[in-house]
């Protein structure tokens, strides 16, 4: 145990916290933008130092051992202390204080921004952030019009002349009611479900336009029976068997244990998506906006 102070590094603790929060090594690796093997190796190094297992690796994720829960509690305290120190020091470096106006796509708002903004606020407590949820096209329009400091959207046409920075990746999956003919499939192609009745978002949503384009490749149109304004409502409509839906994987996993639904991986290249930060000129961002962009694009 006397080796912990000299050999247990902050990166390993941060990755361990991510694994505990995601309950899955692969998702934690994707969130932290490194390989699953690197995360697994870091966890093994912690276990070697302690001499006891901190997680139990299972077929669909991990569970945290009682020893791991203790390590997690202290790791979160250590990280919070470092973030607090960074927050104080950052005031000397940037003097960041003010308001940042951003617009973001539904996928970004629901999946990633809450935790990221919370982390940023711990570092920059004096920066206020106003977030508006908009379609990806409207995010780009707001950036061009100068209505916001920067935007976060899916990779869509129309970013010419704007600066783009990688933010996050997500994957689309098929959401079906339990008992549906595809509910036990290991993977599906678009041709397997293109003719099914759909529950969808608004027609101007990037996701719906993407699905519409794929349907056109089969000389078909989506049979969209119901349109809703949120991913939460989308999942609930599938739950009551009003149709199937395509959603980001993280959203489906939020409801898999509470609703009568199943998620099925989609084996198509377009199912892997990228979210980007877009702005007119990064060099001309205000100090608070620049601080937030730096925070969101530097996960390591």
C-alpha positions as CSV (number, residue, x, y, z in Angstrom):
1,X,0.0,0.0,0.0
2,X,2.9,2.4,0.6
3,X,3.4,2.4,-3.2
4,X,0.1,4.2,-3.9
5,X,1.4,7.8,-3.4
6,X,4.3,7.3,-5.7
7,X,2.8,5.1,-8.4
8,X,-1.0,5.8,-8.6
9,X,-1.3,8.6,-11.1
10,X,-4.2,10.9,-11.9
11,X,-4.8,9.6,-15.4
12,X,-5.5,6.1,-14.0
13,X,-7.9,7.5,-11.4
14,X,-9.7,9.6,-14.0
15,X,-10.1,6.5,-16.3
16,X,-11.3,4.4,-13.3
17,X,-13.9,7.0,-12.5
18,X,-15.1,7.0,-16.1
19,X,-15.4,3.2,-16.1
20,X,-17.4,3.3,-12.9
21,X,-19.7,6.0,-14.3
22,X,-20.3,4.2,-17.6
23,X,-20.3,0.7,-16.1
24,X,-18.6,-0.3,-19.4
25,X,-14.9,-0.2,-20.3
26,X,-15.5,0.3,-24.1
27,X,-17.9,3.3,-23.4
28,X,-15.5,4.8,-21.0
29,X,-12.7,4.5,-23.6
30,X,-14.8,6.2,-26.2
31,X,-15.8,8.9,-23.8
32,X,-12.1,9.5,-22.9
33,X,-11.0,9.1,-26.6
34,X,-8.5,6.3,-25.9
35,X,-8.5,2.6,-26.6
36,X,-10.3,0.0,-24.5
37,X,-7.1,-1.9,-24.0
38,X,-5.4,1.1,-22.6
39,X,-8.3,1.7,-20.1
40,X,-8.3,-2.0,-19.2
41,X,-4.5,-1.9,-18.6
42,X,-4.9,1.1,-16.3
43,X,-7.5,-0.7,-14.3
44,X,-5.3,-3.8,-14.0
45,X,-2.4,-1.6,-12.8
46,X,-4.6,-0.1,-10.0
47,X,-5.6,-3.6,-9.0
48,X,-1.9,-4.7,-8.9
49,X,-0.9,-1.7,-6.8
50,X,-3.8,-2.4,-4.3
51,X,-3.6,-6.1,-4.5
52,X,-7.4,-6.5,-4.7
53,X,-9.9,-6.4,-7.6
54,X,-11.7,-3.0,-8.1
55,X,-14.1,-4.2,-10.8
56,X,-15.6,-7.4,-12.0
57,X,-15.6,-7.7,-15.8
58,X,-18.8,-9.1,-17.1
59,X,-20.2,-9.9,-20.6
60,X,-22.1,-6.6,-20.9
61,X,-20.0,-4.4,-18.8
62,X,-18.5,-4.2,-15.3
63,X,-19.6,-4.1,-11.7
64,X,-17.7,-2.3,-9.0
65,X,-16.4,-4.3,-6.1
66,X,-16.6,-3.0,-2.5
67,X,-12.9,-2.2,-2.7
68,X,-13.6,-0.4,-6.0
69,X,-16.3,1.7,-4.4
70,X,-13.8,2.9,-1.8
71,X,-11.3,3.7,-4.5
72,X,-14.0,5.5,-6.5
73,X,-14.9,7.7,-3.5
74,X,-11.4,8.8,-2.9
75,X,-10.6,9.2,-6.6
76,X,-13.6,11.5,-7.1
77,X,-12.4,13.5,-4.1
78,X,-8.8,13.8,-5.5
79,X,-10.1,14.8,-8.9
80,X,-12.5,17.4,-7.4
81,X,-9.5,18.8,-5.5
82,X,-7.4,19.1,-8.6
83,X,-10.3,20.7,-10.5
84,X,-10.7,23.2,-7.7
85,X,-7.0,24.0,-7.8
86,X,-7.2,24.4,-11.6
87,X,-10.2,26.7,-11.2
88,X,-8.3,29.0,-8.8
89,X,-5.2,29.0,-11.0
90,X,-7.2,29.6,-14.2
91,X,-8.5,32.9,-12.8
92,X,-4.9,34.1,-12.8
93,X,-4.3,32.9,-16.3
94,X,-7.5,33.9,-18.1
95,X,-9.6,35.9,-15.8
96,X,-12.5,34.0,-17.4
97,X,-15.8,35.5,-16.3
98,X,-18.9,36.2,-18.3
99,X,-21.6,34.4,-20.4
100,X,-21.2,32.0,-23.2
101,X,-24.1,31.5,-25.7
102,X,-24.1,28.2,-27.5
103,X,-26.6,26.2,-29.6
104,X,-26.4,22.4,-29.8
105,X,-28.1,19.5,-31.5
106,X,-30.5,17.2,-29.5
107,X,-27.9,14.4,-29.5
108,X,-25.3,16.6,-27.9
109,X,-27.6,18.1,-25.4
110,X,-29.0,14.8,-24.2
111,X,-25.9,12.6,-24.3
112,X,-22.8,14.6,-23.5
113,X,-23.3,18.3,-22.6
114,X,-24.7,17.9,-19.0
115,X,-21.7,16.1,-17.6
116,X,-19.2,18.2,-19.7
117,X,-20.8,21.5,-18.6
118,X,-20.8,20.4,-15.0
119,X,-17.1,19.7,-15.2
120,X,-16.4,23.1,-16.8
121,X,-18.4,24.9,-14.2
122,X,-16.3,23.3,-11.5
123,X,-13.2,24.8,-13.2
124,X,-14.8,28.1,-14.2
125,X,-17.6,28.8,-11.7
126,X,-18.0,32.5,-12.7
127,X,-18.9,31.7,-16.4
128,X,-22.6,31.4,-17.1
129,X,-23.6,29.2,-20.0
130,X,-26.8,29.6,-22.1
131,X,-27.6,26.5,-24.2
132,X,-30.3,26.4,-26.8
133,X,-31.3,23.1,-28.4
134,X,-31.6,23.4,-32.2
135,X,-31.4,21.2,-35.3
136,X,-27.9,20.9,-36.8
137,X,-28.9,23.1,-39.7
138,X,-30.1,25.8,-37.4
139,X,-27.0,25.5,-35.3
140,X,-24.9,26.3,-38.4
141,X,-27.2,29.1,-39.3
142,X,-26.9,30.7,-35.9
143,X,-23.1,30.4,-36.0
144,X,-23.0,32.2,-39.4
145,X,-25.4,34.9,-38.3
146,X,-23.3,35.5,-35.2
147,X,-26.3,34.9,-32.8
148,X,-24.2,32.5,-30.6
149,X,-20.5,32.2,-29.6
150,X,-20.3,28.6,-31.1
151,X,-22.4,25.6,-31.9
152,X,-22.3,21.8,-31.5
153,X,-23.9,19.7,-34.1
154,X,-23.8,16.5,-36.1
155,X,-21.4,16.5,-39.1
156,X,-23.7,17.7,-41.8
157,X,-23.2,19.7,-45.1
158,X,-22.9,23.4,-44.8
159,X,-19.9,23.9,-42.6
160,X,-17.8,25.4,-45.4
161,X,-16.0,28.6,-44.2
162,X,-16.5,27.7,-40.5
163,X,-13.9,26.2,-38.2
164,X,-14.7,22.7,-37.1
165,X,-13.3,20.9,-34.1
166,X,-14.0,17.3,-33.1
167,X,-16.2,16.9,-30.0
168,X,-17.7,13.4,-29.6
169,X,-18.7,10.3,-31.5
170,X,-21.9,8.4,-31.1
171,X,-23.5,5.3,-32.8
172,X,-27.1,4.9,-34.0
173,X,-29.0,1.7,-33.1
174,X,-32.4,0.4,-33.9
175,X,-35.0,0.6,-31.2
176,X,-37.9,-2.0,-31.3
177,X,-40.6,-3.2,-29.0
178,X,-39.8,-6.3,-27.1
179,X,-41.3,-9.2,-29.1
180,X,-40.8,-7.5,-32.4
181,X,-39.5,-9.8,-35.2
182,X,-36.1,-8.1,-35.0
183,X,-35.8,-7.9,-31.2
184,X,-33.5,-10.9,-31.1
185,X,-31.3,-10.0,-34.0
186,X,-27.6,-9.5,-33.3
187,X,-27.3,-6.8,-36.0
188,X,-29.5,-5.4,-38.8
189,X,-29.0,-3.7,-42.1
190,X,-31.2,-0.8,-43.2
191,X,-32.9,-3.0,-45.7
192,X,-34.1,-5.2,-42.8
193,X,-36.3,-2.4,-41.4
194,X,-36.8,0.3,-44.0
195,X,-40.4,-0.8,-44.7
196,X,-41.4,-0.8,-41.0
197,X,-43.6,1.9,-39.5
198,X,-41.4,4.5,-37.8
199,X,-41.7,6.8,-34.9
200,X,-39.5,9.9,-35.7
201,X,-38.4,13.3,-34.8
202,X,-39.3,16.5,-36.7
203,X,-38.6,16.3,-40.5
204,X,-35.8,18.9,-40.2
205,X,-33.8,16.9,-37.6
206,X,-30.5,15.7,-39.0
207,X,-31.3,12.1,-37.9
208,X,-34.5,12.0,-39.9
209,X,-32.9,13.5,-43.0
210,X,-30.2,10.9,-42.8
211,X,-32.8,8.1,-42.6
212,X,-34.7,9.7,-45.4
213,X,-31.6,9.7,-47.6
214,X,-31.0,6.0,-46.9
215,X,-34.6,5.2,-47.7
216,X,-34.3,7.0,-51.1
217,X,-31.3,4.7,-51.9
218,X,-33.9,1.8,-51.8
219,X,-36.5,3.9,-53.8
220,X,-38.6,4.0,-50.7
221,X,-39.9,6.6,-48.2
222,X,-40.0,6.2,-44.5
223,X,-43.4,5.2,-43.2
224,X,-43.3,7.7,-40.3
225,X,-46.5,7.3,-38.3
226,X,-45.8,9.6,-35.4
227,X,-43.3,12.5,-34.9
228,X,-42.3,13.7,-31.5
229,X,-40.0,16.5,-30.2
230,X,-37.7,14.5,-27.9
231,X,-35.7,11.3,-27.8
232,X,-37.4,10.5,-24.5
233,X,-40.8,10.6,-26.2
234,X,-39.4,8.6,-29.1
235,X,-38.4,5.7,-26.8
236,X,-41.8,5.8,-25.0
237,X,-43.7,5.6,-28.3
238,X,-41.7,2.5,-29.2
239,X,-42.4,1.1,-25.8
240,X,-46.2,1.1,-26.5
241,X,-45.6,-0.5,-29.9
242,X,-46.5,2.5,-32.1
243,X,-43.5,1.9,-34.4
244,X,-39.7,1.4,-34.4
245,X,-37.1,4.1,-34.2
246,X,-33.4,4.8,-34.8
247,X,-31.7,6.5,-31.8
248,X,-28.2,7.1,-30.4
249,X,-27.1,4.0,-28.5
250,X,-26.6,5.9,-25.3
251,X,-30.2,7.0,-25.3
252,X,-31.5,3.5,-25.9
253,X,-29.4,2.1,-23.1
254,X,-30.9,4.7,-20.7
255,X,-34.3,3.1,-21.1
256,X,-33.5,-0.6,-21.8
257,X,-34.2,-1.6,-18.2
258,X,-37.3,0.6,-17.6
259,X,-39.2,0.3,-20.9
260,X,-40.4,-2.7,-22.9
261,X,-37.9,-2.2,-25.7
262,X,-34.8,-3.7,-27.2
263,X,-31.8,-2.2,-29.0
264,X,-30.2,-3.8,-32.1
265,X,-26.9,-2.6,-33.5
266,X,-27.1,-1.2,-37.1
267,X,-24.4,-2.7,-39.3
268,X,-24.1,0.4,-41.7
269,X,-21.3,2.9,-42.1
270,X,-23.7,5.8,-41.5
271,X,-24.6,4.5,-38.1
272,X,-21.3,5.8,-36.7
273,X,-21.6,9.6,-36.4
274,X,-19.4,12.5,-35.3
275,X,-20.4,15.6,-33.4
276,X,-18.3,18.7,-34.0
277,X,-17.9,22.2,-32.5
278,X,-18.3,24.9,-35.1
279,X,-17.5,28.6,-34.9
280,X,-16.7,31.4,-37.3
281,X,-13.2,32.2,-36.0
282,X,-11.8,30.5,-32.9
283,X,-9.1,33.1,-32.5
284,X,-11.8,35.8,-32.0
285,X,-13.9,34.0,-29.4
286,X,-14.4,35.8,-26.1
287,X,-12.2,34.5,-23.2
288,X,-15.1,32.5,-21.6
289,X,-16.1,31.0,-24.9
290,X,-12.5,30.1,-25.8
291,X,-12.1,28.5,-22.3
292,X,-15.2,26.4,-22.9
293,X,-14.1,25.3,-26.3
294,X,-10.7,24.4,-25.0
295,X,-12.3,22.4,-22.2
296,X,-14.7,20.5,-24.5
297,X,-11.9,19.6,-27.0
298,X,-9.2,18.6,-24.6
299,X,-10.4,15.5,-22.8
300,X,-7.0,14.0,-22.1
